[in-house]
Amino acid sequence: MTTPFTPAMARRIELWPLLQSVWGELQPQAIQRGVKVRFQSQDETANLATLYGSETWLRRVFLECLEVALRTAPRGSNLVIEHRQLGPRALIVFRDSGVFSAHLGGIELKADTKAETKAGTKPNVAAARERLGFQLCRHVLSLHGGQLREEVEDGSRHFLIDLPTGAPARS
C-alpha cells in the first residue's frame, strides 16, 4: 500500500525520465492500438524544469492520463504531448485528446457489450474507472500545488496538467 503524500515528503523529480518510465509501461498498449505518441517541448528534454513531490503519485497521474488518452484515441492516430514552461510552472498538454472527457463535458463512454449483468443492464466499467481516475488525478495534483483543466481550441479538446516547478509547493 502506498502512503499518502504530504508536502514534507516532497522529492526532486525529473520530468523527462518520469514520462519515459510511464511510456515504457504503456508502449505495448500503444503499439497494439497503432497509436503513436510524440512529445514536444520548447526546450531540450534534458533541460526541462524539475518538479517536486511524490514521484509515485505523480507517476500515477501521468500513467492514468496517458492510458486514458491511448484508449480514447482512434486506432492509428497520433497523440501529441506538449510541454510548456511558463515561468515557475510546467504545463503538460495532451493535444486533441479525450482524456477524462466524460467528466469535463464530453460524451459518456459506452459499455462493453460483453459485460451484461443478470438484470440485463450493461454496466459502464470504463466510465466508472474514468471517474475514479479523474478524481484521483485531480486530488494528487492539488496536493502538489497543481491542477487539471481542459481547453477547447478550434474544435479540438486539449487536456492540461499544470504543476509548479523549481521548489516544493507550499500550502
Number of C-alpha atoms within 10 A of each C-alpha: 3 6 7 10 16 11 16 11 11 17 15 15 18 17 23 17 12 17 15 12 15 19 18 10 12 15 18 11 14 23 14 10 16 16 20 16 17 10 15 14 14 11 12 9 15 10 12 18 21 18 24 24 26 22 18 12 20 20 17 17 22 19 21 21 23 23 20 21 25 27 16 15 21 13 15 13 14 16 21 18 20 16 21 17 18 12 10 11 18 22 19 21 22 23 21 20 24 23 28 27 22 15 14 14 9 12 11 14 16 12 15 12 9 8 12 13 9 6 6 8 10 15 16 17 14 16 17 12 13 22 16 13 19 23 13 16 23 17 16 21 21 16 20 25 20 19 18 17 12 19 15 11 10 6 8 12 18 20 25 22 21 22 22 25 25 14 14 19 19 10 8
